[in-house]
């Protein structure tokens, strides 16, 4: 996670293009002023027996929200990305922290990862992307990137969005 550093930060919507397919895995990145990714938020397939994340999941896996900076596979040169928020630490980090605070609640749902043919109608990694985007207060996260991302119009839970949603402090 980010330490007490100051300066400009940005929250970016990013898309990992799935090799040999027209689809993408959308995720969130927190970047510093130089564009270096400090942390990522993903929905990933996880083997419940080993805790290992999987590039391609099946119904035997769990759909879990994960954060960290150890997903180098997700950072592709020239990948689609959109800066959704940029500013000082006090402006950007509260949005990011709203999403990370929701991770335990998302994971407590015990969601199963769908089989590949079910991605259009069941919650998946792109659903987690949409849910986190709404929690961070971004309008229509499903429309941020020019990608074909099955499941992106679904949400994990409207109740979780409402409970964890970023609410800016009023200045008046």
N, C-alpha and C positions, 0 to 999 in steps of 0.2 A: 504494500500500500504506500501511498504518498506520505512522506514525512512532513515536517513543518516548513518545507520549501515554499518560497513565494514566487510570484511571477504569473505569467499567463498560462492558462490551461484550456484544453478543449475536450469536449465530449463528441466523439465521432461515431456515426453509424457506418459500419463497414460490411462488406460482403466477401466471403470466401467462395470463389467459383469452384463448384464441385467438378473435378476432372472428368472429362468424357461425357458430361451431362449438361443440359441447359439450365440447371438449377443452382441456387446459391444457399449458403449457410450464412445468415446475417447475424452480426454480433456488435457489441459496443466496445469502444476503446477510449481510454482516458489518455490524452497525450499532453506532453509538456510544450513549452514555447518553441522548441526546436523540432517538434513533430515526433519525438520519440515516444513510443507507447509505454506508459508506466503500468497500466493494468488493463485487463480485458474482462468482459462479462459475456458468458455464453450459456446457452442451453445445450447440453450434450448427453449423448447416450453413455450410460455408466453400467458396467457389469456389477450387479449387486453382490456377487460372491467375492470379487477381487478389488472393487473400487476403481478399476481401470477405466479411463475414458476411451470411447470407441469413435473412430472416424465415421463409421456407418453402423447404425443401430438397428435392432430388431425388438420384437415384443418381449423378449427375454430380458431386456435391459430396462433400466430406469431412466426417465428423463429428469435430469437434475440441472439446477442452476449452479454454475461454477464461476469463480473469479480467480484471477491471478495474472502473472505475466509469463507463464511457462507454456504458451501455446504458439510457438513460432510458426507452426504449419499454417496458422490462420492469416498471417501477414504476407500477402502476395504483392509483388511489385505491380503497380498500376491497378490495384483492385478498386472497385467502386467504393467511394466513401463520401460522406457528407458531414460537414461540421455543423452540429446542432446547437452547441453552446460554446462560447469562448469568453474568457475573462479571467479575472483574478481568482485566487483560491477560494475566497469567501463567496464568490458568485457561482462558481462551477461545482466545487466539491459538495455542497449540500444536495444538489441533484443526484450526483453519483452515489453519495452515501444513502440517499433514500432508496435507490435500487438495491444496493448491497445489503441494506437492513432487511429487505424482503427475501433474501436468499433462503434463510432457514424455513420460512413459512411456505415458500414455493416447494422446497424439497420435502417438507413434511406431508405434502399432498400424496406422496408415493405414486406419482404418475408413471405409467409405462410408456416406453418409447414405442412409436408405431412401427409396423412393418412398412417397407418402402412404398407399397401401393396404397397405404392409408394416409400418407402425408398431407393430402389435400383436405381431409375431413377430420383429422385428429390432431391434438396438440403435439407439437414437436419443437425442435430447436428454434425455428422462426417464430413460433408462438411465444416462446420465452423472450425473444428479441422485442416483439410487439408489446408484451406485458411490461418489460423493463422500461421501454420507451415511454409508455403512458405513465408509469410511476415517476419517471424523471420529468414529466410535464411537457413532453413533446407531442404536438398535434399530429395525428395520423402517422405513426411510425412506419406503417405498412407502405407509405408512399414516399419515403425518404430516399430510397435507392432504386435505380432503374434495373431491377433484377426480377427473376422468376423465382420466388421463394415460397414454396408450398407451405400452407399453415400460417402464413403471416397475418392473415386477417382474423385469426382466432386469438383469444386471450386465455391465460391459465385460470384466472379467477377475477371477476369484476370486484369482488369483496376485497381481495388482496390489493388491487390497484387503489381502491378508495382508502384502505387502511394505511398504506405506505406512501401514497402520492406526495410528491414534493409540492410544498406550498410556500411560495416566497413570503418573506416577512414584509409586512406593510410598512411603508416609510411615512405614512401620514398620520 
